[in-house]
Amino acid sequence: MFKYGIDKLTLKKIIAIANGSLKAVLTDEAKNKVTACRKKVETIANGKKAVYGINTGFGPLCDVQITPKETSKLQKNLLITHAVGVGNPIDKQLSKIMMILKVHALCQGFSGIRLKVIERILFFIEHDLLPVVPEQGSVGASGDLAPLSHLFLPLLGEGEFWFEGKIVSASKMLKKYNLNPITLQAKEGLALINGTQFILAHTVIGLDKMNYLLNLADVSGAMSIEGYQGSESPFKKELHQIRAYKGTVKVAKRMRMLFNGSQNIKTHTNCDRVQDPYSMRCIPQVHGASRNAYYHLKKLATIEMNSVTDNPIVLSDTVAISGGNFHGQPLAMALDYAALAAAELGNIADRRAYLLLEGKYGLPRLLTDKGGLNSGFMIPQYTTAALVTENKSLCFPPSADSIPTSLGQEDHVSMGSISGRKFNQILGNLEKIFAIELMYAAQAIEFRRPNTLSDILETNFKIIRKKVAKLEEDRILKDDINAMIAMVSERTFKVKFSVKM
């Protein structure tokens, strides 16, 4: 059981809460923190001193003081005027994770929101009432204003929910559950829409997917090496102890485990080949560098998911600090680094796939015995080439850019929301690249029979062959490729293992 505002969130816990395998609750301790902070806000709101976001306007209108009677309308106006997102709706799981992250932040007792607002958000989470949130419109400073506004419009009876695969008005869904719209009070609108939860939700989803794909990269690379009959010597422990990057050491160890017990590797141990191409022998260095980027982003995301990122931060009934915890730069820069790391995994995988087509070391050209009449596996590598180049084009770092907004009051922004979206686009393309490499590797391994592989690789070979048969004569490969992509995206392959060495 996870306690909002009390326990520490992790990547695994967020995913578990979102998929329902971990129960998350609001404890009395968290309720007391929320209530105590709310009393501080009410004291400030009824005072004469101007405090940003509590009794003033927003952005460039921060010098306009608002009377207590106008407070509720101010907070409502904040949400409805900032809900200006465009583009396709984000995935429903992202909306859910955004709400989970926001509740955890609000429950830490620095945001000044009422308990009833948090409890309504929790009702949405627990009943899978997931708001419709457009994917574009956030510049990632002052938080993710537009997407968070769309996320919380349904509290007011505005905006839309997903229901049974369709988009339904929030007002209709509130009536269905006998819920009245909430009238926001001082500071509440700002607490809801200031924050980095859009960027962070994309980070969480991306990290979860990247973790699997990093593991799959090693499996895919190992199967290609087996098909190519490459050497296992570049993965020896002694080599990597003298350049001991965490990611490199991890990958080298995994590669040794993947080749452990391989008859196929042993049959050419004493061959006259001096060395393999880089895409084969530099797997620990390249995959390992991408793992290091993953570790870095995961470390920052863990800090962010346990942070308070709205504004102002309420410390007492006289002190509310207007700072910049909402700025997305810490994640934006790391997301761009991770995007490059993910793209490189695809880059090297495409090269391995290409090597399997060359017709060297006992493999037929294009992985077919009947070349000429048959094109074999010539053309799927065109697809990986296209996907790799698309990923390269997505590697421009949005965090390198900034366009001033809010009449210059918000004059430096992170663009982290774009970084998060592009990171996930690259990962989606990477799934397809690995699908094709694995299909090629399985075909190459057919020409190494009756040699056997390690138990781990034999298991993954069999997984492929359950859906995709060996290519004997040319056939439409679209169905095969789609089957491979589905197996990758559904995480069918065995990528975690334990071997005594």
C-alpha positions as CSV (number, residue, x, y, z in Angstrom):
1,M,0.0,0.0,0.0
2,F,1.3,3.4,-0.9
3,K,0.6,6.5,1.2
4,Y,0.2,9.8,-0.8
5,G,2.4,12.6,0.5
6,I,4.1,10.4,3.0
7,D,5.9,7.5,1.2
8,K,8.4,8.0,-1.6
9,L,7.3,7.3,-5.2
10,T,9.4,5.3,-7.5
11,L,9.1,4.4,-11.2
12,K,7.8,0.9,-10.3
13,K,5.3,2.3,-7.8
14,I,3.8,4.8,-10.2
15,I,3.3,2.2,-12.9
16,A,1.8,-0.2,-10.3
17,I,-0.6,2.4,-9.0
18,A,-1.7,3.3,-12.5
19,N,-2.4,-0.3,-13.5
20,G,-4.1,-1.1,-10.2
21,S,-1.6,-3.6,-8.8
22,L,-0.7,-1.2,-5.9
23,K,-3.3,0.5,-3.8
24,A,-2.6,4.1,-3.0
25,V,-4.4,5.8,0.0
26,L,-4.8,9.2,1.6
27,T,-3.8,8.8,5.3
28,D,-4.8,10.9,8.3
29,E,-1.2,12.2,8.4
30,A,-1.4,13.5,4.8
31,K,-4.9,14.9,5.5
32,N,-3.5,16.8,8.4
33,K,-0.7,18.3,6.4
34,V,-3.1,19.4,3.6
35,T,-5.6,20.9,6.1
36,A,-2.8,22.8,8.0
37,C,-1.5,24.3,4.8
38,R,-5.0,25.3,3.7
39,K,-5.5,27.3,6.9
40,K,-2.3,29.3,6.1
41,V,-3.7,30.1,2.7
42,E,-7.0,31.3,4.1
43,T,-5.2,33.6,6.5
44,I,-3.1,35.1,3.7
45,A,-6.1,35.4,1.4
46,N,-8.0,37.4,3.9
47,G,-5.0,39.7,4.7
48,K,-4.1,43.0,3.2
49,K,-0.6,42.0,2.0
50,A,-0.4,41.1,-1.7
51,V,0.8,37.5,-2.2
52,Y,1.2,36.2,-5.7
53,G,-1.4,33.7,-6.8
54,I,-3.4,33.9,-3.6
55,N,-4.8,37.4,-3.7
56,T,-3.3,38.7,-7.0
57,G,-3.6,38.2,-10.7
58,F,-1.3,35.9,-12.6
59,G,1.8,36.3,-14.8
60,P,2.1,39.9,-15.9
61,L,-1.0,40.7,-13.8
62,C,0.7,39.8,-10.6
63,D,0.6,43.5,-9.6
64,V,-3.3,43.5,-9.5
65,Q,-4.7,42.6,-6.1
66,I,-7.9,40.6,-5.9
67,T,-10.5,41.0,-3.2
68,P,-11.7,37.9,-1.2
69,K,-15.1,38.1,-3.0
70,E,-13.4,37.8,-6.4
71,T,-11.1,34.9,-5.4
72,S,-13.3,32.0,-6.6
73,K,-13.9,33.6,-10.0
74,L,-10.2,34.2,-10.4
75,Q,-9.4,30.6,-9.8
76,K,-12.0,29.4,-12.2
77,N,-10.9,31.9,-14.9
78,L,-7.4,30.6,-14.5
79,L,-8.4,27.1,-15.5
80,I,-10.7,28.0,-18.4
81,T,-8.3,30.5,-19.9
82,H,-5.3,28.3,-19.7
83,A,-7.0,25.3,-21.3
84,V,-5.8,26.1,-24.8
85,G,-4.1,22.8,-25.8
86,V,-4.3,21.5,-29.3
87,G,-3.5,18.3,-31.2
88,N,-4.4,14.7,-30.5
89,P,-5.4,13.6,-27.0
90,I,-2.6,12.0,-25.0
91,D,-2.8,8.4,-24.0
92,K,-5.3,7.7,-21.2
93,Q,-2.6,6.1,-19.1
94,L,-0.7,9.4,-19.3
95,S,-3.7,11.3,-18.0
96,K,-4.0,8.9,-15.1
97,I,-0.3,9.1,-14.2
98,M,-0.5,12.9,-14.3
99,M,-3.3,12.8,-11.7
100,I,-1.4,10.4,-9.5
101,L,1.7,12.6,-9.6
102,K,-0.3,15.7,-8.9
103,V,-2.1,14.2,-5.9
104,H,1.3,13.1,-4.4
105,A,2.7,16.6,-4.8
106,L,-0.4,18.3,-3.3
107,C,-0.4,15.9,-0.3
108,Q,3.0,17.1,0.9
109,G,1.4,20.1,2.4
110,F,2.9,23.1,0.7
111,S,0.3,23.9,-2.0
112,G,-2.6,25.1,0.1
113,I,-5.4,23.2,-1.6
114,R,-8.5,21.9,0.2
115,L,-8.8,18.3,1.0
116,K,-12.1,18.0,-0.9
117,V,-10.4,18.9,-4.1
118,I,-7.7,16.2,-3.6
119,E,-10.4,13.7,-2.7
120,R,-12.3,14.5,-6.0
121,I,-9.2,13.8,-8.0
122,L,-8.7,10.5,-6.2
123,F,-12.3,9.6,-7.1
124,F,-11.4,10.2,-10.7
125,I,-8.4,8.0,-10.5
126,E,-10.1,5.2,-8.6
127,H,-13.1,5.2,-11.1
128,D,-10.9,5.5,-14.2
129,L,-12.5,8.8,-15.0
130,L,-9.7,10.0,-17.2
131,P,-9.7,13.5,-18.6
132,V,-9.1,14.2,-22.2
133,V,-5.8,16.2,-22.5
134,P,-4.4,17.6,-25.8
135,E,-0.8,16.8,-26.5
136,Q,0.4,20.2,-27.6
137,G,0.5,23.6,-25.9
138,S,2.9,23.4,-22.9
139,V,6.2,25.3,-23.0
140,G,7.3,23.6,-19.8
141,A,7.7,26.6,-17.5
142,S,5.1,28.0,-15.1
143,G,4.6,24.3,-15.3
144,D,2.6,22.4,-17.9
145,L,-0.2,25.0,-17.8
146,A,-2.3,24.0,-20.8
147,P,-2.3,20.2,-20.3
148,L,-2.9,20.5,-16.5
149,S,-5.8,22.9,-17.1
150,H,-7.4,20.4,-19.4
151,L,-6.7,17.7,-16.9
152,F,-8.6,19.5,-14.1
153,L,-11.4,21.3,-16.0
154,P,-13.7,18.3,-15.1
155,L,-13.5,19.3,-11.5
156,L,-15.5,22.4,-12.5
157,G,-17.9,20.4,-14.7
158,E,-16.0,21.6,-17.8
159,G,-13.9,19.7,-20.3
160,E,-14.2,16.0,-21.2
161,F,-13.6,12.5,-20.0
162,W,-12.9,9.2,-21.8
163,F,-15.7,6.8,-21.3
164,E,-16.0,3.4,-22.9
165,G,-13.5,4.5,-25.6
166,K,-15.4,7.6,-26.4
167,I,-15.0,11.3,-25.5
168,V,-17.9,12.4,-23.2
169,S,-18.5,15.8,-21.6
170,A,-17.4,16.1,-18.0
171,S,-20.8,17.6,-17.0
172,K,-22.5,14.4,-18.2
173,M,-20.1,12.1,-16.4
174,L,-20.4,14.1,-13.1
175,K,-24.2,13.7,-13.3
176,K,-23.8,10.0,-13.9
177,Y,-21.8,9.7,-10.6
178,N,-24.0,12.2,-8.8
179,L,-21.2,14.6,-8.3
180,N,-21.5,18.4,-8.2
181,P,-18.8,20.6,-9.8
182,I,-16.3,22.0,-7.4
183,T,-16.0,25.8,-6.8
184,L,-12.4,26.5,-6.4
185,Q,-11.1,28.8,-3.7
186,A,-7.9,30.9,-3.2
187,K,-4.7,29.4,-4.6
188,E,-6.4,26.1,-5.7
189,G,-6.5,26.8,-9.5
190,L,-2.8,27.7,-9.4
191,A,-1.9,24.7,-7.3
192,L,-3.6,22.5,-9.9
193,I,-2.1,23.9,-13.1
194,N,1.4,24.9,-11.9
195,G,3.7,21.9,-12.0
196,T,5.6,19.5,-14.2
197,Q,3.3,16.6,-14.2
198,F,2.8,16.5,-18.0
199,I,6.6,16.4,-18.6
200,L,7.0,13.9,-15.7
201,A,4.3,11.5,-16.9
202,H,6.0,11.3,-20.3
203,T,9.2,10.7,-18.5
204,V,7.7,7.9,-16.4
205,I,6.2,6.2,-19.4
206,G,9.4,6.6,-21.4
207,L,11.6,5.3,-18.7
208,D,9.4,2.2,-18.2
209,K,9.6,1.5,-21.9
210,M,13.3,2.3,-22.3
211,N,14.1,-0.1,-19.5
212,Y,12.6,-3.0,-21.4
213,L,14.1,-1.9,-24.7
214,L,17.6,-1.6,-23.2
215,N,17.3,-5.2,-22.0
216,L,15.8,-6.2,-25.4
217,A,18.7,-4.5,-27.2
218,D,21.2,-6.9,-25.6
219,V,19.1,-9.9,-26.5
220,S,18.6,-8.7,-30.1
221,G,22.3,-7.9,-30.4
222,A,23.3,-11.3,-29.1
223,M,21.0,-13.1,-31.5
224,S,22.5,-11.1,-34.4
225,I,26.0,-12.1,-33.2
226,E,24.9,-15.7,-33.1
227,G,23.5,-15.4,-36.6
228,Y,26.7,-13.7,-37.8
229,Q,28.9,-16.1,-35.9
230,G,30.7,-13.2,-34.3
231,S,33.1,-13.4,-31.4
232,E,32.3,-13.4,-27.7
233,S,35.8,-12.2,-26.7
234,P,34.8,-8.4,-26.7
235,F,32.6,-9.1,-23.7
236,K,35.2,-10.6,-21.4
237,K,35.1,-9.2,-17.9
238,E,38.7,-8.2,-17.8
239,L,38.3,-5.8,-20.7
240,H,35.5,-3.9,-19.0
241,Q,37.1,-3.7,-15.6
242,I,39.7,-1.3,-16.9
243,R,37.0,1.1,-18.2
244,A,34.3,0.5,-15.7
245,Y,31.3,2.6,-16.7
246,K,28.3,1.3,-15.0
247,G,26.2,0.8,-18.1
248,T,29.1,-0.8,-20.0
249,V,29.9,-3.3,-17.3
250,K,26.2,-4.2,-17.0
251,V,25.9,-4.9,-20.7
252,A,29.1,-6.9,-21.0
253,K,27.9,-9.1,-18.2
254,R,24.5,-9.6,-19.8
255,M,26.2,-10.5,-23.1
256,R,28.3,-13.1,-21.4
257,M,25.2,-14.6,-19.8
258,L,23.4,-14.6,-23.2
259,F,26.2,-16.6,-24.7
260,N,26.7,-18.9,-21.8
261,G,26.3,-22.5,-23.0
262,S,26.1,-21.6,-26.7
263,Q,27.2,-24.5,-28.9
264,N,27.1,-22.1,-31.9
265,I,29.6,-19.7,-30.4
266,K,32.0,-22.6,-29.6
267,T,32.0,-24.0,-33.1
268,H,34.0,-21.0,-34.5
269,T,36.1,-20.0,-31.5
270,N,39.3,-20.7,-33.4
271,C,38.3,-19.3,-36.8
272,D,40.7,-17.0,-38.7
273,R,38.6,-13.8,-38.3
274,V,40.5,-11.2,-36.4
275,Q,37.6,-9.0,-35.3
276,D,34.0,-8.1,-35.8
277,P,32.5,-4.8,-37.0
278,Y,31.9,-2.2,-34.4
279,S,28.1,-2.8,-34.3
280,M,28.9,-6.3,-33.0
281,R,31.9,-5.9,-30.8
282,C,31.1,-2.5,-29.3
283,I,27.7,-3.4,-28.0
284,P,28.8,-2.9,-24.3
285,Q,30.2,0.5,-25.1
286,V,27.2,1.7,-27.1
287,H,24.3,0.0,-25.3
288,G,26.1,0.8,-22.1
289,A,26.2,4.5,-22.9
290,S,22.5,4.5,-23.5
291,R,22.0,2.7,-20.1
292,N,24.0,5.5,-18.4
293,A,21.6,8.1,-19.9
294,Y,18.7,6.0,-18.6
295,Y,20.2,5.9,-15.1
296,H,20.7,9.6,-15.1
297,L,17.1,10.4,-16.2
298,K,15.7,7.9,-13.8
299,K,17.6,9.5,-10.9
300,L,16.2,13.0,-11.8
301,A,12.7,11.7,-12.3
302,T,12.7,10.1,-8.9
303,I,13.6,13.4,-7.4
304,E,10.9,15.2,-9.4
305,M,8.1,12.7,-8.6
306,N,8.7,13.4,-4.9
307,S,8.9,17.1,-5.3
308,V,6.5,20.0,-5.0
309,T,6.5,21.9,-8.3
310,D,3.6,24.4,-8.1
311,N,3.8,28.0,-7.1
312,P,3.8,29.8,-4.7
313,I,5.0,27.5,-2.0
314,V,3.2,28.1,1.2
315,L,5.5,27.9,4.3
316,S,3.5,29.8,7.0
317,D,0.4,32.0,7.3
318,T,2.7,35.0,6.5
319,V,5.2,33.4,4.1
320,A,4.4,32.1,0.6
321,I,7.5,32.0,-1.7
322,S,7.0,32.8,-5.4
323,G,9.9,30.9,-7.0
324,G,10.5,28.6,-9.9
325,N,10.0,25.0,-8.9
326,F,7.6,24.7,-11.8
327,H,10.4,25.1,-14.4
328,G,10.9,22.0,-16.4
329,Q,14.6,22.4,-17.3
330,P,16.0,19.7,-14.9
331,L,14.0,17.1,-16.8
332,A,14.0,18.7,-20.2
333,M,17.8,18.5,-20.7
334,A,17.9,14.9,-19.4
335,L,15.0,13.9,-21.6
336,D,16.9,15.2,-24.7
337,Y,20.0,13.2,-23.6
338,A,17.8,10.1,-23.1
339,A,16.2,10.6,-26.5
340,L,19.6,10.6,-28.2
341,A,20.5,7.5,-26.2
342,A,17.4,5.7,-27.4
343,A,18.0,6.8,-31.0
344,E,21.5,5.3,-30.9
345,L,20.2,1.9,-29.8
346,G,18.2,1.9,-33.1
347,N,21.2,3.2,-35.1
348,I,23.5,0.3,-34.1
349,A,20.6,-2.3,-34.4
350,D,20.1,-1.2,-38.1
351,R,23.8,-1.8,-38.7
352,R,23.7,-5.3,-37.3
353,A,20.7,-6.1,-39.4
354,Y,22.5,-4.8,-42.5
355,L,25.6,-7.0,-41.7
356,L,23.3,-10.1,-41.7
357,L,22.3,-9.4,-45.3
358,E,25.8,-9.2,-46.8
359,G,26.2,-12.9,-47.4
360,K,29.4,-13.4,-45.4
361,Y,30.7,-16.2,-43.1
362,G,28.3,-18.9,-44.3
363,L,25.1,-16.7,-44.6
364,P,23.4,-16.4,-48.0
365,R,23.0,-12.9,-49.4
366,L,19.8,-11.3,-48.2
367,L,19.3,-14.3,-46.0
368,T,17.8,-16.4,-48.7
369,D,19.1,-19.5,-50.5
370,K,17.1,-18.5,-53.6
371,G,18.3,-15.0,-54.3
372,G,17.5,-13.4,-57.7
373,L,14.1,-14.8,-58.1
374,N,13.6,-14.0,-54.4
375,S,14.5,-10.7,-52.7
376,G,14.6,-12.4,-49.3
377,F,15.0,-9.9,-46.5
378,M,16.4,-7.1,-48.7
379,I,13.6,-4.5,-48.1
380,P,12.8,-4.5,-44.4
381,Q,16.2,-2.9,-43.8
382,Y,15.0,0.0,-45.9
383,T,12.3,0.4,-43.2
384,T,14.9,0.3,-40.3
385,A,17.0,2.9,-42.2
386,A,13.9,5.1,-42.5
387,L,13.1,4.8,-38.8
388,V,16.7,5.4,-37.8
389,T,16.8,8.6,-39.8
390,E,13.4,9.7,-38.5
391,N,14.8,9.2,-35.0
392,K,17.9,11.3,-35.8
393,S,15.6,14.1,-37.0
394,L,13.8,13.9,-33.6
395,C,17.0,14.3,-31.7
396,F,17.1,18.1,-32.0
397,P,17.0,19.2,-28.3
398,P,13.9,21.3,-27.6
399,S,15.5,22.3,-24.3
400,A,18.1,24.3,-26.3
401,D,15.3,26.6,-27.3
402,S,13.2,29.2,-25.4
403,I,10.5,31.6,-26.5
404,P,9.4,34.3,-24.0
405,T,5.7,34.2,-23.0
406,S,3.4,36.1,-20.7
407,L,4.5,39.6,-21.9
408,G,8.1,38.7,-20.9
409,Q,7.3,37.8,-17.3
410,E,8.0,34.1,-18.2
411,D,11.0,34.9,-20.4
412,H,12.8,31.6,-20.2
413,V,11.0,28.3,-20.7
414,S,12.2,24.7,-20.9
415,M,10.1,23.3,-23.7
416,G,10.3,20.0,-21.7
417,S,6.9,18.9,-22.8
418,I,8.2,18.6,-26.4
419,S,11.3,16.8,-25.1
420,G,9.1,14.2,-23.3
421,R,6.8,13.7,-26.3
422,K,9.8,13.3,-28.7
423,F,11.5,10.9,-26.4
424,N,8.4,8.6,-26.5
425,Q,8.2,8.9,-30.3
426,I,11.8,7.7,-30.6
427,L,11.1,4.8,-28.3
428,G,8.1,3.8,-30.4
429,N,10.3,3.8,-33.5
430,L,12.9,1.8,-31.6
431,E,10.4,-1.0,-30.9
432,K,9.9,-1.4,-34.7
433,I,13.6,-1.4,-35.4
434,F,14.3,-4.2,-32.9
435,A,11.3,-6.1,-34.3
436,I,13.0,-6.2,-37.7
437,E,16.5,-7.0,-36.3
438,L,15.1,-9.9,-34.3
439,M,13.3,-11.2,-37.4
440,Y,16.6,-11.0,-39.3
441,A,18.6,-12.6,-36.5
442,A,16.1,-15.6,-36.3
443,Q,16.5,-16.1,-40.1
444,A,20.3,-16.0,-39.8
445,I,20.3,-18.5,-36.9
446,E,18.4,-21.0,-39.2
447,F,21.5,-21.3,-41.3
448,R,23.6,-22.2,-38.2
449,R,21.6,-25.3,-37.3
450,P,22.0,-27.9,-35.9
451,N,24.2,-25.7,-33.7
452,T,22.2,-24.6,-30.6
453,L,22.3,-21.4,-28.6
454,S,22.1,-20.6,-24.9
455,D,18.8,-21.5,-23.2
456,I,17.9,-17.8,-23.1
457,L,18.4,-17.2,-26.7
458,E,16.7,-20.5,-27.7
459,T,13.7,-19.4,-25.7
460,N,13.5,-16.1,-27.6
461,F,14.0,-17.8,-30.9
462,K,11.1,-20.1,-30.2
463,I,9.0,-17.0,-29.3
464,I,9.7,-15.6,-32.7
465,R,8.9,-18.8,-34.5
466,K,5.5,-19.2,-32.8
467,K,4.4,-16.1,-34.9
468,V,6.9,-15.8,-37.7
469,A,8.0,-18.8,-39.8
470,K,11.4,-19.1,-41.5
471,L,11.4,-17.4,-44.9
472,E,11.7,-20.1,-47.6
473,E,10.1,-18.2,-50.6
474,D,9.2,-14.5,-50.9
475,R,6.0,-13.6,-49.2
476,I,4.3,-10.5,-48.0
477,L,6.3,-9.5,-44.9
478,K,4.0,-6.9,-43.6
479,D,2.1,-9.4,-41.4
480,D,5.4,-10.8,-40.1
481,I,6.8,-7.4,-39.3
482,N,3.5,-6.4,-37.5
483,A,3.6,-9.6,-35.5
484,M,7.2,-8.9,-34.5
485,I,6.3,-5.3,-33.5
486,A,3.4,-6.6,-31.4
487,M,5.7,-9.0,-29.6
488,V,8.1,-6.2,-28.8
489,S,5.4,-3.7,-27.7
490,E,3.6,-6.3,-25.6
491,R,7.0,-7.3,-24.0
492,T,6.7,-10.9,-25.0
493,F,10.4,-11.5,-25.2
494,K,12.4,-12.8,-22.2
495,V,14.9,-10.1,-21.4
496,K,15.6,-10.6,-17.7
497,F,17.5,-13.7,-16.7
498,S,19.8,-15.1,-14.1
499,V,22.7,-17.4,-15.1
500,K,25.5,-18.6,-12.7
501,M,28.8,-17.6,-14.2
